[in-house]
């Protein structure tokens, strides 16, 4: 998208736009979305400087970007540090989110729920004019699979899944913040599942576990794909999501935006990608297998996450197209192929969350309990 459009010019603060352009702070800048967004903002002529905040600062030089450490779990210290970083910012993008350790829900709550509360307090204290927050399709209440819903669909999540429950809680925090701070432009992004070649190793650690080896991710080794009732979901290439975030920073929009690429993913699409046969399978059989792997500490993802996936609605993304001027460059099939290729080659990046290998390899994953520690 061109940044020469008037709608892409720096958003006005109380005293008007600054001549030198936008100063943007990205919280959670070293993960899947953050790394792509940092690069998108660095390439935007409307953006003068970017501050990337993360729990672990990377050794990754990016044009216009400076790095600083912040841990959202650090209570008043974190809130004070955030406030200082946010002063004179034109926009804050909140991407920080902890999916693991799924076996320690108190730790994820401290980062995701309490950490977001501290961030909102810091945004208010620093009087930041624009806030863009990563919500998720996982925030939505159970919905239809045979038709698409818009951003007005309820966001109560699936209460048994901590990820979904915490995303829904953050939606309530944003409801209150937007009501109490009408001077701050609040944008909520609700993407489907985000895939990129560079984040494949990290996503394997987060969701699939140490028993999946790259050479096994091959069509000839995947003879069948289970066709489970309710298995319809949406995905997006991470670079396309980052472009939507960039547009939300630079354009005067508010509210929620669904983000996903066509087509909707189902068993038939997966079977085509893997050159496999579709085999009808009762939902309970697959769910029982996932639960057994979780309880045996062979998989890091809770079976409740599968329950939430089976209930997610299909999203209508026309608002992002019409108001943001956004359109994904890549199809859902492209995004999944990126993931498959990245898994096969154990792809990653130099940032701590996306490193392709931990210090002691997969032994580290088993040693830390497979979902017990981040």
Secondary structure, DSSP 4 states (H G I P E B T S, - for coil): --S-SGGGSPPP-TT---TT-EEEEEESTTSHHHHHHHHHHHT-TTEEEEEEEESS--S---TTEEEEE--TTSHHHHHHHHHHHHTT-SEEEE-------TT-HHHHHIIIIIHHHHHHHHHHHHT-SEEEEE--GGGSPS--SSSEE-TTS-----TTSHHHHHHHHHHHHHHHHHHH-TTSEEEEEEE-EEE-GGGHHHHIIIII-TT--GGG-SGGG--EEEEETT--B-EEEHHHHHHHHHHHHHS---EEEEE--SSPB-HHHHHHHHT-EEEEE-HHHHHHHHHHHHHTTS-SS-HHHHHHHHHPPEEP-HHIIIII----SS-HHHHHHHHHHHHHHT---SSGGG-SS-TTTHHHHHHTTSSS--
